[in-house]
Amino acid sequence: MAQQNYSGGCHCGALRFTVDVDLDQTITCNCSICRKRGLILGFAPVDHFRLSTDESAAQEYLFNKHVIRHQFCRVCGVEAYSYGAMPDGTRMVAINARCLDNVDPAALKPTAYDGASH
């Protein structure tokens, strides 16, 4: 698939964004929040992500080590993306691939990641 430009957002549309991301590099994570939410995550450098709605529509949630800034829509509650960093400090955004327009989540082949152990 390689890196492509996608648009996406939450269920109600209060959070909308565009992102350049490679959906061949998605993961599923078994940490407590990803497992319960059924997230399929794609990752992009933060400068490849553009929020097209007001950031005040998002509510941030932190847990565990407080290193991933989960962003939920204040209206519908969907987690469309989160902010974090790679081990080398590169700022990244994790996109919930289920929130991308015109992407069939069943067609993705995510790699399992053991987030519960980290």
C-alpha positions as CSV (number, residue, x, y, z in Angstrom):
1,M,0.0,0.0,0.0
2,A,2.8,2.4,0.9
3,Q,2.2,5.8,2.4
4,Q,-1.0,7.5,1.2
5,N,-3.1,10.4,2.1
6,Y,-6.3,9.7,4.0
7,S,-9.1,11.7,5.6
8,G,-10.9,10.5,8.7
9,G,-12.5,11.5,11.9
10,C,-14.8,10.5,14.7
11,H,-18.4,9.2,14.4
12,C,-20.1,12.6,14.6
13,G,-17.6,14.6,12.6
14,A,-16.6,17.0,15.3
15,L,-13.0,15.8,14.9
16,R,-11.8,15.6,11.3
17,F,-8.2,15.2,10.0
18,T,-6.0,14.2,7.1
19,V,-2.9,12.1,7.4
20,D,-0.2,10.5,5.3
21,V,0.2,7.0,6.7
22,D,1.2,3.5,5.5
23,L,-1.7,1.1,6.3
24,D,0.6,-1.9,5.5
25,Q,2.3,-1.1,8.9
26,T,-0.7,-1.2,11.2
27,I,-0.8,-3.0,14.6
28,T,-3.3,-4.3,17.1
29,C,-2.3,-3.9,20.7
30,N,-3.5,-5.9,23.7
31,C,-3.0,-3.2,26.3
32,S,-6.1,-2.5,28.4
33,I,-7.4,0.4,26.3
34,C,-6.7,-0.9,22.8
35,R,-8.1,-4.3,23.6
36,K,-11.3,-2.8,24.9
37,R,-11.7,-0.3,22.1
38,G,-10.7,-2.8,19.3
39,L,-8.2,-0.2,17.9
40,I,-6.2,-0.9,14.7
41,L,-3.4,1.6,14.7
42,G,-1.3,3.2,12.0
43,F,1.5,5.6,12.8
44,A,2.8,8.7,11.2
45,P,5.2,11.6,12.1
46,V,3.1,14.4,13.7
47,D,3.9,16.7,10.7
48,H,2.1,14.2,8.4
49,F,-1.1,14.8,10.4
50,R,-3.4,17.8,9.9
51,L,-6.4,18.4,12.1
52,S,-9.1,20.1,10.1
53,T,-11.5,20.9,12.9
54,D,-11.1,22.7,16.2
55,E,-8.8,20.9,18.6
56,S,-11.1,21.9,21.5
57,A,-13.5,19.2,20.2
58,A,-11.1,16.6,21.6
59,Q,-10.8,15.4,25.2
60,E,-7.4,14.0,26.2
61,Y,-7.1,10.9,28.3
62,L,-3.9,9.7,29.9
63,F,-3.3,6.5,31.8
64,N,-0.5,4.2,32.9
65,K,2.8,6.0,32.3
66,H,1.1,9.1,30.8
67,V,3.2,9.0,27.6
68,I,0.4,8.5,25.1
69,R,-2.1,11.3,24.8
70,H,-5.3,9.6,23.7
71,Q,-7.7,12.0,22.0
72,F,-11.5,11.4,22.3
73,C,-14.3,13.3,20.7
74,R,-16.2,15.3,23.4
75,V,-19.4,14.7,21.5
76,C,-19.5,11.0,20.4
77,G,-16.6,9.6,22.5
78,V,-14.7,8.0,19.6
79,E,-10.9,7.8,19.9
80,A,-9.8,8.8,16.4
81,Y,-6.1,9.5,17.1
82,S,-3.5,9.9,19.9
83,Y,-0.1,11.6,20.3
84,G,3.1,10.0,21.5
85,A,6.7,9.6,20.6
86,M,9.0,6.9,19.3
87,P,11.8,5.6,21.6
88,D,14.2,8.1,19.9
89,G,11.9,11.0,20.8
90,T,10.4,11.5,17.3
91,R,6.9,12.9,17.8
92,M,4.2,10.6,16.3
93,V,0.5,10.3,15.9
94,A,-1.3,7.0,16.1
95,I,-4.4,6.9,13.9
96,N,-7.3,4.6,14.6
97,A,-7.6,3.1,11.1
98,R,-11.2,2.3,11.8
99,C,-11.8,6.1,11.7
100,L,-10.4,6.5,8.2
101,D,-12.8,7.3,5.4
102,N,-13.2,4.6,2.6
103,V,-10.9,2.1,4.4
104,D,-12.2,-1.4,5.0
105,P,-10.6,-2.5,8.4
106,A,-11.1,-6.2,7.4
107,A,-8.7,-5.7,4.5
108,L,-5.9,-4.6,6.8
109,K,-3.3,-7.1,8.1
110,P,-2.2,-5.6,11.4
111,T,0.7,-7.1,13.4
112,A,0.0,-8.0,17.0
113,Y,1.8,-5.9,19.5
114,D,2.1,-7.0,23.2
115,G,1.4,-3.6,24.9
116,A,0.1,-5.4,28.0
117,S,3.7,-6.4,28.9
118,H,5.2,-2.9,28.5
